[in-house]
Amino acid sequence: MDEQHDPSTRVGGRDAPAGDDQEKAPIRDLLVSAAFELFTEHGYDATTVDDIVRRAGVGRRSFFRYFPTKEEVVFPDHERALADMVAYLAEGARDPDPVARACGAARLVMRMYAENAEFSVKRYALTRKVPALKAHETSVVWRYERALAGYLRERFATLPDGDVRAYTVAASVVAAHNYGLRAWLRSGARGDAAAGIDRALDLVHRTWGDTGETLVVVTRSSTPMWRIVQQLEDVKERDTEAGN
């Protein structure tokens, strides 16, 4: 994958936020760690917010400062990943290959899971068991898909099928990402998380990456093929020069 579409060189690799966020991170981590310990010991439904803050050694107000609901503590990193995705897409507003850009944005989310593989595997197992968490995860995935579709709608605005293409490609990118990610999680996070996801996203790019226009050539039947090819090459060269 070329560097232009490798999100590790852009937003996904940015420095951690400074100031207040750095002070909040330890408390947030304490709450997440305490929550998962209790979910393992007693189950998700039997664990209350009061149980979590008691185990973490912080006040109840501290919990709700970071997590609006108990479900949110299971997905502590998705807000950051979504913000990184939106920023990465905004940086690609003039990218000549918007489908590749969308695939790169999905790789940002994959890297978020790979940063803490053990936690990601635990969360995957938990969401498979708890319907409320599965529903919350679905809503999170929809936010990623909506961000991708919004970017692609703008990039495909001049195409006759721009809207349907944008939503179809966005759904395809999310499905490809989830296919590769879940296979990796089911394996216990063995091997390279990127490998399976890259194969799936490459298929999306091969399928939808070409948005070029169809060229219709009208010529006499007696025109030699070499002259037709030469004329087509001249047209392509003029278009390339015009684009520069």
C-alpha positions in Angstrom: 0.0 0.0 0.0 1.4 3.4 -0.9 2.2 5.9 1.8 -0.5 8.3 0.6 -3.1 5.8 1.7 -1.3 4.4 4.7 -3.0 6.0 7.7 -0.1 5.1 10.0 1.8 8.1 8.5 -1.0 10.5 9.1 -3.7 11.0 11.8 -3.6 7.5 13.1 0.1 7.9 14.1 -0.4 11.3 15.7 0.9 12.1 19.2 -1.4 11.6 22.2 -3.5 14.7 23.1 -1.8 17.0 25.5 -3.1 18.7 28.7 -6.4 17.6 30.2 -6.7 14.4 28.1 -3.4 13.2 29.4 -4.6 13.7 33.0 -7.9 11.9 32.3 -6.3 8.9 30.7 -5.2 7.1 33.9 -8.7 7.4 35.5 -10.3 6.2 32.3 -8.0 3.2 32.2 -8.7 2.4 35.8 -12.4 2.4 35.1 -12.1 0.2 32.0 -9.8 -2.3 33.8 -12.0 -2.5 36.9 -15.1 -2.9 34.7 -13.7 -5.8 32.7 -12.4 -7.5 35.9 -15.9 -7.4 37.3 -17.6 -8.5 34.0 -15.3 -11.5 34.1 -16.0 -12.3 37.7 -19.8 -11.6 37.9 -21.0 -11.0 34.4 -22.0 -7.8 32.6 -25.6 -7.6 33.7 -24.8 -8.3 37.4 -22.1 -5.6 37.5 -23.3 -2.1 38.4 -21.6 1.3 37.9 -21.3 1.5 41.7 -19.4 -1.8 41.6 -17.0 -0.4 39.0 -16.2 2.8 40.7 -15.7 1.0 44.0 -13.2 -1.4 42.4 -11.5 1.5 40.6 -11.3 3.5 43.8 -12.9 6.6 42.3 -16.1 8.5 42.7 -19.4 7.8 40.8 -19.2 11.2 39.2 -15.8 10.3 37.7 -17.4 7.4 35.9 -20.0 9.5 34.2 -17.4 12.2 33.3 -15.8 9.7 30.9 -18.6 7.3 30.1 -22.3 8.3 29.7 -23.5 4.8 30.1 -22.2 1.4 31.3 -22.1 0.2 27.7 -19.6 3.0 26.8 -17.0 1.6 29.2 -16.8 -1.5 26.9 -15.9 0.8 23.9 -13.6 3.4 25.4 -11.5 3.9 22.3 -14.1 4.3 19.5 -14.6 8.0 19.9 -10.9 8.6 19.3 -10.9 6.2 16.4 -13.9 7.9 14.8 -12.3 11.3 15.2 -9.1 10.0 13.6 -11.1 8.6 10.7 -13.0 11.9 10.1 -9.8 13.9 10.2 -8.0 11.4 7.9 -10.9 11.6 5.4 -10.9 15.4 5.5 -7.2 15.4 4.7 -8.1 13.4 1.6 -10.7 15.8 0.2 -8.6 16.0 -3.1 -7.3 12.5 -3.1 -7.4 11.2 -6.7 -8.5 7.7 -5.4 -11.3 8.2 -2.9 -12.0 4.5 -2.6 -8.4 3.9 -1.5 -8.8 6.7 1.0 -11.9 5.1 2.4 -10.1 1.8 2.7 -7.2 3.6 4.5 -9.7 5.1 7.0 -10.9 1.6 7.8 -7.3 0.5 8.5 -7.2 3.2 11.2 -10.0 1.4 13.1 -8.2 -1.9 12.6 -5.0 -0.4 14.2 -7.1 0.7 17.2 -8.1 -2.9 17.8 -4.5 -4.2 17.2 -3.0 -1.7 19.7 -4.5 -3.7 22.6 -5.1 -7.2 21.2 -5.9 -8.8 24.5 -8.5 -6.2 25.4 -10.0 -6.5 21.9 -10.4 -10.2 22.2 -12.1 -9.9 25.7 -14.4 -7.3 24.3 -15.3 -9.4 21.3 -16.2 -12.3 23.6 -18.3 -10.1 25.8 -20.3 -8.5 23.0 -21.1 -11.9 21.6 -22.8 -12.8 25.0 -24.6 -9.5 25.8 -27.4 -8.3 23.5 -27.2 -4.8 24.8 -23.5 -4.6 23.9 -24.1 -6.1 20.5 -26.7 -3.4 19.8 -24.4 -0.7 21.0 -21.6 -2.1 18.8 -23.9 -2.0 15.8 -24.7 1.7 16.4 -20.9 2.4 16.6 -20.3 0.6 13.3 -23.1 2.7 11.7 -21.3 5.9 12.7 -18.2 4.7 10.9 -20.2 3.8 7.9 -22.0 7.2 7.9 -18.6 9.0 8.0 -17.3 7.1 5.1 -20.5 7.6 3.1 -20.5 11.3 3.8 -16.9 11.6 2.4 -17.7 9.5 -0.6 -20.8 11.4 -1.5 -18.8 14.6 -1.8 -16.2 12.8 -3.9 -18.7 11.1 -6.2 -21.0 14.2 -6.5 -20.4 14.5 -10.3 -21.2 10.9 -11.1 -24.7 10.0 -12.2 -24.9 7.2 -9.5 -22.9 9.2 -7.0 -25.2 8.8 -4.0 -25.8 5.0 -4.4 -22.2 4.4 -5.2 -21.1 6.3 -2.0 -23.4 4.3 0.3 -22.6 1.0 -1.4 -18.8 1.5 -1.2 -19.1 2.7 2.4 -21.0 -0.4 3.3 -18.6 -2.6 1.4 -15.6 -1.1 3.2 -17.2 -1.6 6.6 -18.2 -5.2 5.7 -14.7 -6.0 4.5 -13.1 -4.5 7.6 -15.4 -6.4 9.9 -14.9 -9.7 8.0 -11.1 -9.6 8.4 -11.2 -8.1 12.0 -13.7 -10.7 13.3 -11.7 -13.6 11.8 -8.6 -12.3 13.6 -10.5 -11.9 16.9 -12.0 -15.3 16.7 -8.5 -16.7 16.3 -7.5 -15.1 19.7 -5.7 -12.3 17.9 -3.1 -14.7 16.5 -1.1 -13.5 13.5 -1.2 -10.1 11.7 -4.5 -8.3 12.1 -3.8 -6.3 9.0 -3.3 -9.3 6.6 -6.9 -10.5 6.4 -8.4 -7.0 6.5 -6.0 -5.9 3.7 -7.1 -8.8 1.5 -10.8 -7.9 2.0 -10.2 -4.2 1.5 -8.2 -4.8 -1.7 -11.2 -6.6 -3.1 -13.3 -3.6 -2.4 -10.8 -1.3 -4.1 -10.5 -3.5 -7.2 -14.3 -3.6 -7.4 -15.1 0.0 -6.9 -11.8 1.9 -7.4 -12.3 2.7 -11.1 -14.6 5.6 -11.6 -13.3 6.5 -15.0 -15.6 7.4 -17.9 -16.3 5.2 -20.9 -14.9 6.5 -24.1 -16.9 6.0 -27.3 -14.8 6.2 -30.5 -16.5 6.8 -33.9 -14.3 6.1 -36.9 -14.4 4.8 -40.4 -14.2 1.0 -40.8 -11.2 1.5 -43.1 -9.1 3.3 -40.5 -6.1 1.2 -39.5 -6.1 0.0 -35.9 -2.7 1.5 -35.3 -4.0 5.0 -36.1 -7.0 4.5 -33.7 -4.6 3.5 -30.9 -2.4 6.5 -31.7 -5.3 8.9 -31.6 -6.5 7.4 -28.2 -3.0 7.9 -26.8 -3.0 11.5 -28.0 -6.3 12.1 -26.2 -5.0 10.5 -23.0 -1.8 12.6 -23.2 -3.8 15.8 -23.6 -6.0 14.9 -20.7 -3.0 14.2 -18.5 -1.4 17.5 -19.4 -4.6 19.4 -18.7 -4.9 17.7 -15.3 -1.4 19.0 -14.5 
